């Protein structure tokens, strides 16, 4: 996607729990979908919780401002370590 291109995403393109990239480049998870939430305008909004933030580190944005992040397939997903075991990741 070129810098000046904007994909007009709709509220229906997102679901609760989905991982997205915000305009600042940070990753977040969709927490709530708000349809026509404001009394002053009829724009849809999406409440997101930042992945690297606390429980109250939230942002509310319009759908076109968010970029969906594809999640890995179950075969590619990394299993969490069993409690008490160390996990090492090798990067080549």
C-alpha positions as CSV (number, residue, x, y, z in Angstrom):
1,X,0.0,0.0,0.0
2,X,1.4,3.4,-0.9
3,X,1.5,6.2,1.6
4,X,-1.3,8.2,0.1
5,X,-3.7,5.3,-0.4
6,X,-6.3,4.8,2.3
7,X,-8.4,1.7,2.4
8,X,-11.9,2.4,3.6
9,X,-12.5,-0.3,6.1
10,X,-15.9,-0.7,7.7
11,X,-16.9,-1.7,11.2
12,X,-17.9,-5.1,9.9
13,X,-14.3,-5.8,8.8
14,X,-13.3,-6.1,12.5
15,X,-14.2,-8.4,15.4
16,X,-13.6,-8.3,19.1
17,X,-10.2,-9.7,20.0
18,X,-8.7,-9.1,16.6
19,X,-5.1,-7.8,16.4
20,X,-4.7,-4.5,14.6
21,X,-2.0,-1.9,13.9
22,X,-2.8,1.7,15.0
23,X,-1.7,4.9,13.1
24,X,1.2,5.2,15.5
25,X,2.5,1.8,14.5
26,X,1.7,0.1,17.8
27,X,-0.2,-3.1,18.0
28,X,-3.6,-3.4,19.8
29,X,-6.5,-5.7,20.2
30,X,-10.1,-4.8,19.4
31,X,-12.0,-4.5,22.7
32,X,-15.3,-3.0,21.6
33,X,-17.1,-2.0,18.4
34,X,-19.2,1.2,18.6
35,X,-21.7,1.8,15.8
36,X,-22.7,5.5,15.5
37,X,-21.4,6.1,19.1
38,X,-21.3,9.9,19.2
39,X,-24.3,12.2,19.6
40,X,-22.5,14.8,17.4
41,X,-21.7,12.6,14.5
42,X,-22.6,9.2,13.1
43,X,-19.1,7.8,12.7
44,X,-18.4,4.2,13.8
45,X,-15.6,3.8,16.4
46,X,-13.5,0.9,17.6
47,X,-12.0,0.8,21.1
48,X,-8.6,-0.9,21.2
49,X,-6.3,-2.0,24.0
50,X,-2.6,-1.6,23.3
51,X,-0.7,-4.9,23.3
52,X,2.2,-3.4,25.2
53,X,0.1,-1.3,27.6
54,X,-1.9,-1.8,30.7
55,X,-5.6,-2.7,31.0
56,X,-6.5,1.0,30.9
57,X,-4.2,1.9,28.0
58,X,-7.0,2.3,25.4
59,X,-7.5,4.2,22.2
60,X,-10.8,4.9,20.3
61,X,-10.3,5.2,16.5
62,X,-12.4,5.0,13.3
63,X,-12.2,1.8,11.3
64,X,-10.2,3.4,8.4
65,X,-7.4,4.3,10.8
66,X,-6.8,0.6,11.7
67,X,-4.9,-2.1,9.8
68,X,-5.9,-5.7,10.5
69,X,-2.9,-7.9,11.4
70,X,-3.1,-11.5,10.1
71,X,-2.9,-14.0,12.9
72,X,-0.7,-17.1,12.4
73,X,-2.5,-20.4,11.6
74,X,-2.8,-22.9,14.4
75,X,0.1,-24.9,12.9
76,X,2.3,-21.8,13.1
77,X,1.2,-20.7,16.5
78,X,3.8,-20.9,19.3
79,X,2.7,-23.0,22.2
80,X,3.3,-21.4,25.7
81,X,5.9,-23.1,27.8
82,X,4.7,-25.4,30.6
83,X,5.1,-23.7,34.0
84,X,8.5,-24.2,35.4
85,X,10.2,-24.8,32.1
86,X,12.5,-22.4,30.3
87,X,11.9,-21.6,26.7
88,X,14.7,-20.6,24.3
89,X,14.2,-19.1,20.8
90,X,17.0,-19.3,18.3
91,X,17.2,-16.7,15.6
92,X,19.4,-17.4,12.5
